[in-house]
Amino acid sequence: MKVDANDLRTNETDDRGRIYLGTEYANKRVTVAIVEIEPDRPDEDELAAAYREASESAEALAEEWDEASDEAWNGLDG
C-alpha cells in the first residue's frame, strides 16, 4: 500500500487515548496506522538540559548584577 504524504494527518487523543476522525468516516471501515507518538511533556534529559541552561544563565546574571551593584554603591560613596 502506498501512502501519499498529503493524506497523513496529525490528531491529538483525548484523556482516554481516543481520536475523533470526523463524520466523513461514519459507517466506513477505517484502517489507522500510528506513525509516531510524541509525549505531551519533555523527557528527563530535556528537563535536565533546560535546568542546566537556566542555572548557568542565572549564575551569569547574578555575576553581572553583583558588578553593577558594586559600581552603583561605589558611585554613592564617592
N, CA, C and O of each residue as an XYZ file, in Angstrom:
312
protein
N       0.842     -1.182      0.000
C       0.000      0.000      0.000
C       0.885      1.242      0.000
O       1.822      1.342      0.792
N       0.592      2.164     -0.870
C       1.346      3.404     -0.951
C       0.531      4.522     -0.317
O      -0.664      4.659     -0.580
N       1.188      5.320      0.521
C       0.506      6.407      1.216
C       1.061      7.732      0.724
O       2.273      7.946      0.691
N       0.153      8.613      0.344
C       0.536      9.953     -0.071
C       0.749     10.803      1.172
O      -0.081     10.784      2.081
N       1.837     11.538      1.225
C       2.146     12.367      2.397
C       1.040     13.370      2.692
O       0.850     13.756      3.845
N       0.309     13.797      1.667
C      -0.800     14.734      1.873
C      -1.957     14.094      2.634
O      -2.796     14.795      3.200
N      -2.002     12.762      2.647
C      -3.077     12.069      3.348
C      -2.789     11.878      4.828
O      -3.680     11.495      5.587
N      -1.562     12.139      5.248
C      -1.220     11.984      6.661
C      -1.775     13.161      7.451
O      -1.629     14.319      7.060
N      -2.410     12.839      8.565
C      -2.945     13.881      9.445
C      -2.457     13.629     10.858
O      -2.240     12.487     11.262
N      -2.289     14.705     11.596
C      -1.881     14.599     12.992
C      -3.066     15.010     13.853
O      -3.631     16.089     13.673
N      -3.431     14.156     14.774
C      -4.512     14.448     15.705
C      -4.017     14.203     17.123
O      -3.029     13.501     17.337
N      -4.709     14.784     18.077
C      -4.388     14.539     19.471
C      -5.489     13.707     20.097
O      -6.666     13.848     19.767
N      -5.087     12.850     20.993
C      -6.058     11.983     21.655
C      -6.674     12.697     22.841
O      -6.125     13.670     23.359
N      -7.843     12.188     23.268
C      -8.437     12.701     24.494
C      -7.775     12.012     25.680
O      -6.806     11.272     25.508
N      -8.284     12.248     26.867
C      -7.645     11.690     28.059
C      -7.765     10.167     28.163
O      -7.175      9.561     29.058
N      -8.519      9.551     27.264
C      -8.636      8.095     27.244
C      -7.949      7.495     26.019
O      -8.092      6.302     25.751
N      -7.202      8.317     25.272
C      -6.459      7.820     24.122
C      -7.282      7.690     22.851
O      -6.876      6.989     21.924
N      -8.423      8.348     22.793
C      -9.303      8.251     21.624
C      -9.115      9.458     20.709
O      -8.784     10.556     21.156
N      -9.337      9.225     19.416
C      -9.256     10.285     18.412
C     -10.582     10.338     17.668
O     -11.132      9.305     17.285
N     -11.091     11.552     17.467
C     -12.296     11.742     16.670
C     -11.869     11.905     15.215
O     -11.138     12.839     14.884
N     -12.314     11.015     14.357
C     -11.903     11.057     12.961
C     -12.744     12.009     12.117
O     -12.240     12.579     11.149
N     -13.995     12.188     12.460
C     -14.862     13.069     11.704
C     -16.014     12.309     11.072
O     -15.949     11.092     10.895
N     -17.059     13.032     10.736
C     -18.265     12.398     10.210
C     -18.072     11.806      8.817
O     -18.844     10.941      8.402
N     -17.055     12.259      8.092
C     -16.830     11.703      6.749
C     -16.456     10.221      6.798
O     -16.499      9.536      5.776
N     -16.091      9.726      7.980
C     -15.730      8.321      8.130
C     -16.849      7.493      8.771
O     -16.656      6.312      9.060
N     -17.993      8.095      8.988
C     -19.105      7.376      9.620
C     -19.516      6.188      8.762
O     -19.612      6.297      7.540
N     -19.758      5.057      9.408
C     -20.219      3.827      8.757
C     -19.263      3.328      7.676
O     -19.695      2.701      6.708
N     -17.987      3.597      7.834
C     -16.983      3.116      6.895
C     -15.932      2.330      7.667
O     -15.708      2.572      8.853
N     -15.300      1.399      6.992
C     -14.184      0.677      7.596
C     -12.944      1.555      7.450
O     -12.627      2.002      6.348
N     -12.249      1.801      8.546
C     -11.094      2.691      8.561
C      -9.904      1.930      9.113
O      -9.999      1.288     10.159
N      -8.776      2.002      8.406
C      -7.528      1.427      8.896
C      -6.641      2.585      9.330
O      -6.393      3.515      8.563
N      -6.173      2.516     10.556
C      -5.360      3.592     11.117
C      -3.980      3.046     11.453
O      -3.860      1.979     12.055
N      -2.945      3.773     11.067
C      -1.570      3.408     11.410
C      -0.979      4.511     12.275
O      -1.086      5.692     11.947
N      -0.364      4.124     13.364
C       0.334      5.097     14.204
C       1.767      5.169     13.711
O       2.507      4.188     13.779
N       2.152      6.326     13.217
C       3.477      6.514     12.642
C       4.463      7.021     13.686
O       5.637      6.649     13.675
N       3.980      7.871     14.586
C       4.859      8.464     15.584
C       4.022      8.855     16.787
O       2.855      9.226     16.653
N       4.629      8.770     17.963
C       3.971      9.209     19.189
C       4.866     10.250     19.837
O       6.041      9.997     20.099
N       4.302     11.423     20.093
C       5.039     12.491     20.745
C       4.523     12.630     22.167
O       3.315     12.720     22.386
N       5.426     12.648     23.127
C       4.975     12.822     24.510
C       4.406     14.218     24.714
O       4.795     15.157     24.020
N       3.493     14.355     25.656
C       2.901     15.664     25.912
C       3.708     16.481     26.904
O       3.329     17.602     27.242
N       4.813     15.930     27.371
C       5.716     16.672     28.253
C       7.149     16.276     27.924
O       7.376     15.186     27.399
N       8.114     17.128     28.219
C       9.507     16.815     27.887
C      10.033     15.625     28.707
O       9.584     15.381     29.827
N      10.978     14.904     28.134
C      11.559     13.779     28.872
C      12.599     14.287     29.870
O      12.912     15.477     29.904
N      13.128     13.375     30.677
C      14.043     13.763     31.752
C      15.314     14.424     31.230
O      15.818     15.356     31.855
N      15.844     13.961     30.094
C      17.062     14.571     29.535
C      16.810     16.010     29.110
O      17.648     16.884     29.333
N      15.646     16.260     28.492
C      15.318     17.622     28.081
C      15.145     18.531     29.293
O      15.588     19.679     29.287
N      14.492     18.004     30.336
C      14.320     18.795     31.545
C      15.656     19.109     32.206
O      15.877     20.231     32.661
N      16.556     18.115     32.261
C      17.873     18.322     32.864
C      18.663     19.363     32.080
O      19.310     20.224     32.677
N      18.619     19.298     30.757
C      19.339     20.266     29.930
C      18.770     21.669     30.126
O      19.525     22.637     30.220
N      17.455     21.782     30.189
C      16.829     23.092     30.398
C      17.191     23.644     31.776
O      17.432     24.842     31.924
N      17.230     22.771     32.778
C      17.593     23.203     34.131
C      19.043     23.697     34.164
O      19.336     24.736     34.757
N      19.950     22.943     33.523
C      21.355     23.366     33.484
C      21.490     24.722     32.806
O      22.199     25.602     33.295
N      20.805     24.885     31.677
C      20.885     26.145     30.934
C      20.345     27.303     31.774
O      20.941     28.380     31.803
N      19.226     27.085     32.453
C      18.649     28.133     33.295
C      19.575     28.454     34.461
O      19.728     29.617     34.837
N      20.188     27.433     35.027
C      21.098     27.632     36.151
C      22.319     28.437     35.720
O      22.744     29.350     36.428
N      22.882     28.103     34.562
C      24.039     28.844     34.045
C      23.671     30.291     33.743
O      24.445     31.206     34.024
N      22.488     30.495     33.171
C      22.034     31.858     32.880
C      21.846     32.654     34.162
O      22.187     33.835     34.223
N      21.303     32.001     35.185
C      21.080     32.678     36.463
C      22.413     33.060     37.103
O      22.544     34.146     37.669
N      23.399     32.172     37.014
C      24.721     32.487     37.579
C      25.343     33.679     36.861
O      25.892     34.577     37.500
N      25.256     33.686     35.541
C      25.821     34.797     34.765
C      25.106     36.106     35.108
O      25.745     37.146     35.260
N      23.795     36.049     35.228
C      23.025     37.246     35.564
C      23.373     37.740     36.963
O      23.469     38.947     37.188
N      23.562     36.820     37.901
C      23.935     37.205     39.272
C      25.299     37.877     39.290
O      25.499     38.852     40.015
N      26.244     37.368     38.497
C      27.572     37.988     38.428
C      27.485     39.400     37.848
O      28.126     40.324     38.350
N      26.686     39.561     36.785
C      26.524     40.883     36.183
C      25.884     41.849     37.179
O      26.302     43.001     37.293
N      24.871     41.372     37.897
C      24.199     42.217     38.874
C      25.159     42.611     39.998
O      25.144     43.754     40.455
N      25.984     41.676     40.438
C      26.937     41.949     41.515
C      27.898     43.056     41.095
O      28.181     43.962     41.880
N      28.398     42.991     39.868
C      29.304     44.021     39.358
C      28.598     45.365     39.259
O      29.148     46.392     39.658
N      27.379     45.358     38.727
C      26.626     46.607     38.580
C      26.281     47.185     39.942
O      26.315     48.401     40.130
N      25.953     46.332     40.878
C      25.619     46.785     42.229
C      26.826     47.417     42.904
O      26.717     48.475     43.522
N      27.989     46.758     42.783
C      29.222     47.302     43.355
C      29.527     48.685     42.760
O      29.894     49.608     43.487
N      29.376     48.820     41.448
C      29.634     50.099     40.795
C      28.677     51.169     41.319
O      29.074     52.308     41.564
N      27.417     50.788     41.483
C      26.426     51.757     41.976
C      26.738     52.203     43.385
O      26.684     53.395     43.689
N      27.070     51.242     44.262
C      27.402     51.605     45.638
C      28.673     52.453     45.694
O      28.742     53.410     46.465
N      29.672     52.112     44.890
C      30.902     52.904     44.856
C      30.639     54.317     44.371
O      31.270     55.267     44.835
N      29.710     54.455     43.440
C      29.333     55.773     42.947
C      28.674     56.610     44.027
O      28.849     57.828     44.054
N      27.919     55.982     44.915
C      27.269     56.708     46.003
C      28.259     57.133     47.077
O      28.104     58.185     47.698
N      29.276     56.307     47.288
C      30.275     56.616     48.314
C      31.184     57.781     47.889
O      31.688     58.519     48.736
N      31.386     57.938     46.603
C      32.348     58.915     46.112
C      31.804     60.233     46.008
O      32.505     61.161     45.606
